[in-house]
């Protein structure tokens, strides 16, 4: 349930699960680690594989974590964990807030407002690093939500390593604010466009937590 915004974003770690869409990466890695560990006592080659395989499996488990969150009350909340990379006025009066997600961040994205998903469009593109200006032409998924503030656009952008964006909900779905809507595998970026007249309450370099950090001002 939503609660009043606190001065510092909170992340409820009591319930941590794995992200939907992780299986193609996670299962082979964990299976390799388990097999090499089982054979390590009898095989020097297996022992040599066991250490890096186990480290990689642990890294994958950490990357694909999907912690429960206490959703902050506010008109617009962050759709992504990460760092505010840029805040840019747009020609049509909207303001774009770009959030860079490193491989250390949780990569499950959440709905910035309650509303109806009116469009989920996959656009093919390149895979330059997500912090690069040219990443605007990367592989991406463009979302539109019909909300109490009108149409809200959000873009999930793949990075140099992230070669797959996994939407969780289709067009026509009604979503609650802070609900999980998709996953970007590995380092990437999420852009959200605030409507004209909505002031930004974050700044460049600020850390954000999906579903917790409010990004607009009353």
C-alpha positions in Angstrom: 0.0 0.0 0.0 1.2 3.6 -0.7 2.6 5.5 2.2 3.8 9.1 2.8 7.1 10.0 1.2 10.1 9.9 3.5 13.2 12.0 3.3 15.3 9.0 2.2 14.1 6.3 -0.2 13.6 2.9 1.4 14.0 -0.5 -0.1 12.2 -3.4 1.6 14.6 -6.3 1.5 12.4 -8.6 3.5 11.0 -10.3 0.4 13.5 -10.6 -2.5 12.6 -12.7 -5.5 14.1 -13.3 -8.9 12.9 -11.2 -11.8 10.7 -12.7 -14.5 12.6 -13.1 -17.7 15.8 -14.2 -16.0 15.6 -17.9 -16.8 17.5 -17.9 -20.2 20.5 -16.4 -18.5 20.2 -17.7 -15.0 19.4 -21.4 -15.4 22.4 -22.4 -17.6 24.8 -20.4 -15.4 23.5 -22.0 -12.1 23.4 -25.5 -13.8 27.1 -25.2 -14.9 28.1 -24.0 -11.4 26.3 -26.9 -9.7 27.6 -29.5 -12.1 31.2 -28.3 -11.8 31.0 -28.2 -8.0 29.6 -31.7 -7.9 32.5 -33.0 -10.0 35.2 -30.8 -8.4 36.5 -33.5 -6.0 37.1 -36.0 -8.7 38.3 -33.7 -11.6 40.9 -31.0 -11.7 39.3 -29.5 -14.8 35.9 -29.3 -13.0 37.6 -27.7 -10.0 39.1 -25.1 -12.3 35.7 -24.3 -13.8 33.8 -24.4 -10.4 35.3 -21.2 -9.0 34.5 -18.8 -11.9 31.2 -20.6 -12.6 30.1 -20.2 -9.0 31.1 -16.6 -8.9 29.2 -15.9 -12.2 26.1 -17.7 -10.9 26.2 -15.6 -7.7 26.6 -12.5 -9.8 23.6 -13.5 -11.9 21.5 -14.1 -8.8 22.4 -10.7 -7.5 21.7 -9.0 -10.9 18.3 -10.6 -11.3 17.1 -9.8 -7.8 13.6 -8.3 -7.6 13.1 -6.9 -4.1 9.7 -6.0 -2.7 9.1 -2.2 -2.4 6.9 0.0 -0.3 5.5 2.3 -3.0 5.9 6.0 -2.3 2.8 8.3 -2.5 3.2 11.0 -5.2 2.0 11.9 -8.7 5.1 10.5 -10.6 7.6 8.0 -9.1 10.8 6.7 -10.6 10.4 3.8 -13.0 14.0 2.6 -12.5 16.8 2.2 -10.0 19.8 4.1 -11.1 21.2 7.7 -11.3 19.6 10.7 -13.0 21.8 11.2 -16.1 20.1 14.2 -17.6 17.0 16.5 -17.3 16.1 18.0 -20.6 13.2 20.3 -21.6 11.6 19.0 -24.8 10.3 21.0 -27.8 6.7 20.1 -27.0 6.9 21.4 -23.4 7.5 18.1 -21.7 10.6 17.4 -19.6 12.7 14.3 -20.2 14.3 12.7 -17.1 16.9 10.0 -18.1 17.9 7.4 -15.5 21.1 5.4 -16.1 21.1 1.9 -14.7 24.4 0.2 -14.0 24.8 -3.6 -13.9 24.7 -3.3 -10.0 21.2 -1.9 -10.0 17.9 -3.8 -9.9 16.8 -3.9 -13.5 13.0 -4.5 -13.0 11.2 -1.4 -14.1 7.9 -0.1 -12.5 4.9 2.0 -13.6 5.5 5.6 -12.8 1.8 6.3 -12.4 -1.4 4.3 -12.2 -3.2 4.1 -15.6 -3.8 2.1 -18.7 -1.0 0.9 -21.0 -2.1 2.4 -24.4 1.0 1.3 -26.3 4.0 -1.0 -26.0 6.2 -0.6 -29.1 9.5 -2.4 -29.7 12.0 -0.5 -31.9 15.1 -2.2 -33.2 18.4 -0.3 -32.9 22.0 -0.4 -31.9 23.7 -1.3 -28.6 26.1 1.5 -27.7 26.7 2.1 -24.0 23.5 3.5 -22.4 25.4 6.6 -21.0 26.3 7.6 -24.6 24.2 10.2 -26.3 24.0 7.9 -29.3 22.1 5.4 -27.1 18.9 7.2 -28.1 19.1 5.1 -31.3 19.6 1.8 -29.3 17.2 -1.1 -29.2 14.3 0.2 -27.1 10.7 -0.3 -26.0 8.4 2.8 -26.0 5.6 2.8 -23.5 2.5 5.1 -23.3 0.2 5.3 -20.3 -3.1 7.0 -20.1 -3.1 8.5 -16.6 -4.7 11.3 -14.6 -1.9 13.6 -15.9 -2.7 12.6 -19.5 -0.4 10.6 -21.8 2.9 9.6 -20.1 5.7 8.3 -22.3 8.4 6.0 -20.9 11.3 4.4 -22.9 13.4 1.4 -21.9 16.7 1.6 -23.7 19.1 -1.3 -24.1 22.8 -0.8 -23.4 26.0 -2.3 -24.8 25.4 -5.5 -22.9 21.7 -5.5 -22.5 20.4 -7.2 -25.7 16.9 -7.9 -24.5 14.0 -5.9 -23.0 11.3 -8.0 -21.5 7.9 -6.3 -21.2 5.7 -7.9 -18.5 2.3 -6.4 -19.5 0.6 -5.9 -22.9 -1.3 -3.0 -24.4 -4.6 -2.4 -22.7 -3.5 -3.5 -19.2 -4.5 -1.3 -16.3 -1.5 -0.9 -13.9 -1.1 0.4 -10.4 1.5 2.9 -9.6 4.8 1.1 -8.8 3.6 -2.2 -10.4 6.3 -4.2 -12.2 6.0 -3.7 -15.9 9.3 -5.0 -17.4 12.9 -6.0 -17.2 16.1 -4.8 -19.1 18.9 -7.3 -18.9 22.2 -5.7 -17.8 23.3 -2.0 -18.0 20.8 0.3 -19.6 18.6 3.4 -19.4 15.0 4.5 -18.8 13.6 7.8 -19.9 10.4 9.3 -18.7 8.7 12.4 -20.1 6.9 14.6 -17.6 4.0 16.6 -19.1 4.1 20.4 -19.5 3.6 22.1 -16.2 4.9 19.2 -14.1 8.0 20.3 -12.2 11.0 18.0 -11.7 12.0 17.2 -8.1 15.2 15.3 -8.8 18.6 16.6 -10.0 21.4 15.2 -12.2 23.6 12.8 -10.3 20.8 11.8 -7.8 20.2 8.2 -7.1 16.7 6.8 -7.7 14.9 3.7 -6.5 12.0 2.3 -8.7 8.7 2.8 -7.0 10.2 4.7 -4.1 11.8 8.0 -5.4 9.4 10.7 -6.3 10.5 12.6 -9.4 7.9 15.4 -9.6 7.1 18.3 -7.3 3.7 19.5 -6.0 
